Amino acid sequence: MAKARTNYVCQSCGAVAQRWQGRCEACEAWNSMAEEAPSSGIAARAVRGAGKGRVFALEGLHGAHREAPRILSGIGELDRVTGGGFVPGSVILIGGEPGIGKSTLLIQACARMASAGRRVVYISGEEAVAQVRMRATRLGLAESPVELAAETSVEDIVATLQTGERPALVVIDSIQTMWTDAAEASPGTVTQVRTSAQALIRYAKTTGACVIMVGHVTKDGQIAGPRVVEHMVDAVVSFEGDGGRQFRILRAVKNRFGPTDEIGVFEMTGAGLSEVTNPSALFLAGRDGAAPGAAVFAGMEGTRPVLVEIQALVAPTSLGTPRRAVVGWDPARLSMLLAVLEAHGGLKLGQHDVYLNVAGGLRIDEPAADLAAAAALVSSLTGAVLPGDSVFFGEVALSGAIRPVSHGGQRLKEAAKLGFVAAVAPAGSLEGQEKGPLSVTACGHIASLVADVAARATSRAHTRERTREETSQRDDATRGRRREN
C-alpha cells in the first residue's frame, strides 16, 4: 500500500510545503513547519463526499434594506470600537499580549449584558471554571447570571449552545485551544485553528448569536495563527498597552459594521478596567510646557480627536553613525522627516543623535503628525520652547510643503475644549469649515516653521542675556554699597 502523503504547514503564517524545512520561505520563521495530513479539514471532507450542488436564487442590488441591529454591551468604549454595539450573527476576533486585560474586559462585558437580561455564555479553554469565578469575585461580578464552562471541543460547544434559548453573546477564550474532529491535527495548529474558527463562524451566522474569539499574539504583536482567520471574521480588535502604564487602548483594525482605526481607552484599576471618556487629558497629564523639544499634536483616532505630546531630543553624537530611536511612531517616517529638514529647512542633523517619543504610550499612524514632530525636533535642536498653549498638525511633503489634512475642525474643537488657544496648521485644512475659537497660524512650508522656531530661540537667548546683564548689574551695585559701608 502506498504511503499516505503528508504536507508541512507553517504554524506562523499557514504556508504549505511538500517537505520539511527549517525556515518557512513565506514568513522566514524558524522551526515553524509541522506535519499535517492534507486530507483533513472540512474542505477535504466536502471533496470526498462531493455531489451535485443545489441551485440557489440570485438577487439584484435594489430592494429593501435596513440598518443592522445592535446589542449594547454596557461599556461605552467597547461599543464605540465595535461601531455602536454588537451586531447579531457577527464574529469578532480580539488579540493582545498575555496579561493585558482581555479576559477582564470580556468578563465585565458579559456581566453587564447578563445583568440586562440577555443570555451570555463564557467558554474558557485555558482556565477552569473556578479560576474564572475567582476573577469575577475580585471584580465584584460574581452575582451576574453569566453561564460558564471549561471546554475545548468545538462539537460539544456548539451542541451545548443550541440547547435552550439562543445566547446573545458567546465568548471563546481562546481560539488556539479549540479543537474539532473535522481536522486530523494537534490542537493549536493552523489546521485546527482554521477549522475550529470556521465551525464557530458557521454557528454564529446560522443562529444570529454574536461570537467573540480571543486570539494569542506573536512576538511582534500580530494575532497568532493563519491570516485567513482574520479575513473570515467580521471585526478584528487589538488590545494594546504597556505593563508599566495604567491605561489600555482597544483599537479596531477591521470592522465590517463600523469605522476602522477607532479606539477605546481604559484605565486598569483594582476593580478592573474603567472607561476613560477624555483620553486627551490623560495623555497630556504631567506635561512640562517649559521644556524645549515638546509639541502637542492634535490627532484623529477613527472618529475621535485625541491630543498627545510628541517629545524629541536632538544631541551631538560621539559615534561614527548617529542613532535614530523612535517610540510610538513610524521609524521610516522619522527618517524621511529628518531628510526634509536637512534639504529644505537648512538644518544639519547628520552629526546628532535623534530620539522621538509619543508620550503616554499611544502609537500614531497618521501622517498629520509630521508637523508636530518637526516642531519638536527643531525646538530641541535650537533650544527654543514652543508655546504651551498651541497645537500642531499637518503632513510634510518631500518638497517641504505642508499639506492639508482632514477633520481640521474636530481637531481644533478638541484643543479648545482642553484650554489651548492657538494652532499651527496647513492653510487648506480649514477650508469650508466654520471658524473655531482658536487662533490658527497657517504654515505652508517647512522652512517657515524652522524660521519661526529659530526666531523664538534667538528671542529667548536675548532675554537670557538681558536677564544675565541685569543680574550682574544688581550684584555690582550690591557689592559697591557694601564697600561704602
Secondary structure, 3 states (H helix, E strand, C coil): CCCCCCEEEECCCCCEECCCCCECCCCCCECCEEEECCCCCHHHHHHHCCCCCCCCCCCCCCCCCCCCCCECCCCHHHHHHCCCCECCCCEEEEEECCCCCHHHHHHHHHHHHHHCCCCEEEEECCCCHHHHHHHHHHCCCCCCCCEEEECCEHHHHHHHHCCCCCCCEEEEECHHHCECCCCCCCCCCHHHHHHHHHHHHHHHHHHCCEEEEEECECCCCCECCCCHHHHHCCEEEEEEECCCCCEEEEEEEEECCCCCCCEEEEEEECCEEEECCCHHHHHCCCCCCCCCCEEEEEEEECCEEEEEEEEEEEEECCCCCCCEEEECCCHHHHHHHHHHHHHHCCCCCCCEEEEEEEHHHCCCCCHHHHHHHHHHHHHHHHCCCCCCCEEECCEECCCCEEECCCCHHHHHHHHHHCCCCEEEECHHHHCCCCCCCCEEEECCEHHHHHHHHHHHHHHHHHHHHHHHHHHHHHHHHHHHHHHHC
